[in-house]
Amino acid sequence: MASNYKSSSNYASTALNKKYLEVYKPPLTRDTLSDETRTIEIPNKYDRRPDLLAHDLYGNNRVWWLFAHYNREVLKDPLNDFRAGLHIVVPKKFRIPGTR
């Protein structure tokens, strides 16, 4: 059974059984993501606001989870650890599956 999550959700590609999600299948593929990344310093205006940075970089605030995925060692808590001055790795491009 397909999941009922929106295409911007990190669970959109993960199958759903009658009650639970199946094994997590991240939407990060060669079709959705460039292999290229860059390191940025989080500016003050994005302190604890990964959603705003996701909107400015990728045009969609719901893909904030990309930062948590790429920076698992640094962002143990993806919201409270997302602090101004922190250097994080971000993908140069991201396309939501099912969109142009």
C-alpha angles and dihedrals in degrees: 000000000000120000121256093222122120117258090253092058119102086229096054093103096043117101121237127215123198093291113001143039115261123228109324114262109189117216091230105116137140088265095055104033137046115230088230121097135176136199118239136179112234108244121224094255090063096049104143089349109105088155091065093049091048089052093050095045102037107015094246126085092199094073093069087118088076089077092052090048095051096041104041092140094052103033106054088157105033094207107035094039092050093098134161112264095028116128113227136174116242132180113251091225136017128181120192110236112255094027133091 
